Amino acid sequence: MTYSVAVSGASGYAGGEILRILAAHPDVEIRTVTAHSNAGQPLTAHQPHLRSLAHLTLADTTPDVLAGHDIVFLALPHGQSGQFTDALGDVPLVIDAGADHRLESVADWDAFYGGDFHEPWVYGVPELPVAGSKQRTRLAGASRIAAPGCNASTVSLSLAPGVAAGVIDPSDIVSVLAVGPSGAGRSLKTNLLASEILGTANPYAVGGSHRHIPEIAQALRGAGAQGAIRISFTPVLVPMARGILATSTAPIAGDVTDTQIRDAWEAAYGDETFVQLLPSGQFPRTADVLGANTALMGLAIDRNARRVVVVTAVDNLVKGTAGAAVQSMNIALGLPEGTGLTVNGVAP
């Protein structure tokens, strides 16, 4: 069976990456691409690298245009996807790459986003440990999926095995992330101009204000965290178009051994294709995952500080967003999970 697909927000970075991946997917046909201010223009005027889709023209993003497909991807700014939920009720599978359907808590939504709250959908991080299982079991057969925030899923995947196994204390998590500016979207912003970010590293959303914090806490609660979850989360813009390198640390819980700690991550990801724990003493680079749907992870145990250190690299537009969305789509449809996705990065 070939599934018909519509992608909204197709002129943006997330929408473009979803299209790039789907263009090589054997089980889908991209029939419709939509935009807002860019409607009426050829897709390749905004995504010139997508040569196989040069026949497509951007249509208006309206429910009527998006309806009538088997699958709809919503790659819209935060706060704009929710308006389509009811209007697309007859679409068998809708996947939201924005934040509108990620959070379960109304209070968290009000504190970090504001505006209308929309019902939470199944979270699209298949490898995430949850209640003795993995999130993929909840994705099987799902009709509504919330793709993750790229920073949030990176940190959650980094720490959830330790939380699930009880070998780290989630009440004192510190995460510092080097991130590429494509994660902020394609709209023109002064702080993202090349002259503002080349040759410098710029922290932002410092002091607990980043919107991905409640998403991380929600994922860690799902992994089994008991009591308070406290996260000091500091992202830093660095001059690379794509990528996240997240260094996350948490206290060692109780008297667990180094072997027990590493075993927790080995047990969680030893059989996973797209989340890979590197051998002891090795740590990833963002260059290693460029263009890949892979999270590479290095683990260290700092006994002097009594903390576990996890360094994880992802491509924020692939494993962080579009790749996670397509991987979740595959699971929901009962297709092989890795269809259309690659573990191989691009080098140099």
C-alpha positions in Angstrom: 0.0 0.0 0.0 1.1 3.5 -0.8 0.1 6.2 1.7 -0.7 9.7 0.5 1.0 12.5 2.4 0.5 16.2 3.0 3.2 18.3 4.7 2.4 21.7 6.1 5.1 24.3 6.8 6.9 22.8 3.9 9.0 25.9 3.3 10.6 25.7 6.8 13.5 23.7 8.1 11.5 21.0 9.8 9.0 20.7 6.9 11.9 20.5 4.5 13.6 17.8 6.4 10.4 15.7 6.7 10.1 16.0 2.9 13.8 15.0 2.3 13.3 11.8 4.3 9.9 11.0 2.8 11.2 11.5 -0.7 13.2 8.3 -0.3 10.5 6.4 1.6 9.1 3.6 -0.6 5.6 3.5 1.0 4.5 7.1 0.7 3.6 9.5 -2.0 4.0 13.2 -1.3 1.0 14.8 -2.9 0.6 18.1 -1.1 2.9 20.7 0.4 1.6 23.8 2.1 2.9 27.1 3.5 1.6 30.4 4.7 3.2 33.5 3.2 5.0 31.4 0.6 1.9 29.8 -0.8 1.8 29.8 -4.6 5.5 29.5 -5.0 7.4 26.4 -6.3 8.6 24.2 -3.4 12.1 24.4 -4.8 12.2 28.1 -4.5 12.5 27.5 -0.7 13.9 23.9 -0.7 16.2 23.9 -3.8 18.0 20.7 -2.6 14.8 18.7 -3.0 15.1 18.1 -6.7 12.9 15.0 -6.9 10.0 17.2 -5.6 10.5 20.0 -8.1 7.0 19.4 -9.5 5.3 20.5 -6.3 3.9 24.0 -5.6 3.2 25.3 -2.2 -0.5 25.5 -1.4 -2.3 27.5 1.3 -2.3 25.8 4.7 -6.0 25.2 5.2 -7.9 22.2 6.6 -9.5 21.7 3.2 -6.2 21.4 1.5 -4.7 19.1 4.1 -7.8 16.8 4.4 -8.2 13.8 2.2 -4.7 12.4 2.7 -3.7 9.3 4.6 -1.1 11.1 6.6 -0.6 14.8 7.5 2.5 16.2 9.0 2.1 19.6 10.7 5.5 21.4 10.7 4.1 24.7 12.0 5.2 27.2 14.6 4.2 26.5 18.2 0.6 27.4 18.9 -0.6 26.9 15.3 -1.1 23.2 15.0 -3.9 22.9 17.5 -6.4 24.7 15.3 -6.3 21.9 12.8 -7.0 19.1 15.2 -10.8 19.0 14.9 -10.7 19.9 11.2 -8.5 16.9 10.4 -10.6 14.4 12.3 -11.1 12.2 9.3 -7.3 11.9 8.5 -6.1 8.5 9.6 -2.7 9.7 10.9 -1.7 13.2 11.9 1.9 13.9 13.2 2.6 17.3 14.8 6.2 18.5 14.7 5.3 21.5 16.9 4.7 21.6 20.7 1.0 21.9 20.7 0.3 18.3 21.7 3.4 17.3 23.6 2.6 18.4 27.2 0.2 16.6 29.5 0.0 19.4 32.1 -2.1 22.5 31.5 0.0 24.3 34.2 3.2 23.5 32.3 1.7 24.7 29.0 0.5 27.9 30.6 3.9 28.6 32.3 6.1 27.9 29.3 3.9 28.5 26.2 0.6 30.2 26.9 -2.5 30.3 24.7 -4.9 27.5 24.2 -4.0 24.1 25.6 -4.6 21.1 23.4 -4.9 17.4 24.3 -1.6 15.5 24.5 -0.9 13.0 21.7 1.3 9.9 21.8 4.9 11.1 22.2 7.1 10.3 19.2 10.3 9.0 20.8 10.2 5.2 20.2 13.3 4.3 22.2 12.4 6.2 25.4 12.1 3.9 28.4 8.6 4.1 29.9 7.1 2.0 32.7 9.2 -1.1 32.1 8.8 -0.9 28.3 9.5 1.5 25.5 7.5 4.3 24.0 7.2 2.4 20.7 4.6 0.1 22.3 2.4 3.2 22.6 3.1 4.3 19.1 1.9 1.1 17.5 -1.4 1.8 15.8 -1.5 5.4 17.0 -3.5 7.9 15.0 -2.2 11.1 16.5 1.5 11.6 17.3 3.5 14.5 18.9 7.0 14.6 17.5 9.5 15.7 20.2 11.3 18.9 20.9 14.9 18.2 19.7 16.7 19.4 22.9 14.1 17.6 25.1 14.3 14.2 23.4 18.1 14.4 23.4 18.3 15.0 27.2 15.5 12.6 27.9 17.1 9.8 26.0 20.4 10.6 27.7 19.1 10.2 31.3 16.0 8.0 31.1 17.9 4.7 31.4 19.5 5.8 34.6 16.2 7.0 36.0 14.4 3.8 35.0 17.1 1.7 36.7 17.3 3.8 39.8 21.0 4.5 39.4 20.8 8.3 39.2 19.0 10.9 41.2 16.8 13.1 39.0 16.5 15.9 41.7 19.8 17.5 40.6 20.1 17.3 36.8 22.4 19.7 34.9 22.3 19.8 31.1 24.4 22.1 28.9 23.8 21.9 25.2 25.7 23.2 22.2 23.0 23.7 19.5 22.8 24.8 15.9 20.5 27.7 15.0 18.3 25.6 12.6 16.5 24.5 15.7 15.0 27.9 16.1 13.3 27.7 12.7 13.7 29.6 9.5 12.1 32.9 10.3 14.4 36.0 10.2 15.7 36.8 13.6 18.6 39.2 14.4 20.3 36.9 16.9 20.4 34.2 14.3 22.1 36.2 11.5 25.5 34.8 10.4 27.2 38.0 11.6 25.8 37.5 15.1 26.7 33.8 15.5 29.9 33.1 13.5 32.9 33.1 15.7 31.0 33.1 19.0 29.0 30.9 21.4 25.8 32.5 22.7 23.8 31.2 25.6 20.0 31.7 25.6 17.0 30.8 27.7 19.2 30.8 30.8 17.8 30.2 34.3 15.1 27.7 33.7 13.1 29.5 31.0 13.5 27.1 28.1 10.3 25.6 26.9 11.7 22.1 26.6 12.2 21.8 30.4 8.7 20.5 31.2 8.9 18.1 28.3 12.1 16.5 29.8 10.5 16.3 33.2 7.4 14.6 31.7 9.6 12.0 29.9 11.6 11.3 33.0 8.4 10.8 35.1 7.3 8.4 32.5 10.6 6.5 32.8 9.8 6.1 36.5 11.2 9.1 38.3 9.9 9.5 41.9 9.8 12.7 43.8 11.1 16.0 42.6 12.7 16.4 39.2 15.0 19.4 39.0 16.7 20.4 35.8 19.3 23.1 35.3 19.1 23.5 31.5 21.3 25.8 29.5 21.4 25.8 25.7 24.2 27.6 23.8 24.0 28.6 20.2 27.2 27.7 18.3 28.1 28.3 14.7 27.0 25.1 13.1 23.9 24.9 11.0 22.7 21.5 12.5 23.4 19.5 15.5 23.0 19.2 19.3 25.8 18.1 21.7 24.1 17.6 25.1 26.2 17.1 28.2 23.9 16.0 31.0 24.9 15.0 34.5 23.1 13.7 37.5 24.1 12.4 41.0 24.8 8.7 41.4 22.0 7.2 43.5 23.0 5.3 46.6 25.8 2.8 46.5 25.4 1.5 43.0 28.6 0.3 41.2 30.1 1.5 38.0 29.1 -1.7 36.4 25.5 -1.3 37.4 25.4 2.2 36.1 26.7 1.3 32.6 24.5 -1.8 32.5 21.5 0.5 32.8 22.3 2.2 29.5 23.4 -1.0 27.9 20.2 -2.7 28.8 18.1 0.3 27.5 19.9 0.7 24.1 21.9 -2.4 23.4 19.4 -3.6 20.9 18.4 -0.2 19.4 19.3 0.8 15.9 19.0 4.6 16.2 20.2 5.1 19.8 23.7 3.8 20.3 25.9 3.8 23.4 29.6 4.1 22.5 32.3 1.9 24.1 33.6 3.1 27.4 35.9 6.1 27.0 34.5 7.2 23.7 32.3 10.3 23.1 30.4 11.5 20.0 30.8 14.5 17.8 27.9 16.3 16.1 29.7 15.6 12.8 29.2 11.9 13.3 25.4 12.2 13.1 25.0 14.8 10.4 22.0 13.8 8.2 21.5 10.6 10.2 18.5 9.4 12.4 21.1 8.4 15.0 21.7 9.5 18.6 25.2 8.6 19.6 25.9 8.6 23.4 29.0 8.4 25.5 28.9 7.6 29.3 31.4 8.6 32.0 31.2 8.1 35.8 32.8 10.9 37.8 33.4 9.3 41.2 35.0 12.4 42.7 31.9 14.4 41.9 29.6 11.4 42.4 27.9 12.1 39.1 27.1 10.3 35.9 28.0 12.2 32.8 26.2 11.5 29.5 27.3 13.2 26.3 24.8 12.8 23.4 25.0 14.0 19.8 22.1 14.2 17.4 21.2 16.0 14.2 18.4 18.3 15.6 16.5 18.2 12.3 16.6 14.5 11.8 16.6 12.4 15.0 15.6 15.6 16.9 12.5 16.2 14.7 11.8 14.9 11.2 13.5 11.5 11.6 11.7 10.9 14.9 8.4 11.8 13.2 9.0 9.4 10.3 10.2 6.6 12.6 7.1 7.1 14.7 5.0 7.1 11.5 6.5 3.7 10.5 5.7 2.2 13.8 2.1 3.5 13.8 1.5 2.1 10.3 3.1 -1.3 11.1 6.0 -0.7 8.7 9.6 -1.7 9.4 10.7 0.9 11.9 13.8 2.0 9.9 12.1 2.4 6.5 13.4 5.5 4.8 15.9 6.3 7.6 19.6 5.9 7.9 22.1 5.5 10.7 24.9 6.8 8.5 26.0 10.4 8.8 27.7 12.6 6.1 31.4 13.3 6.4 33.4 15.4 6.2 
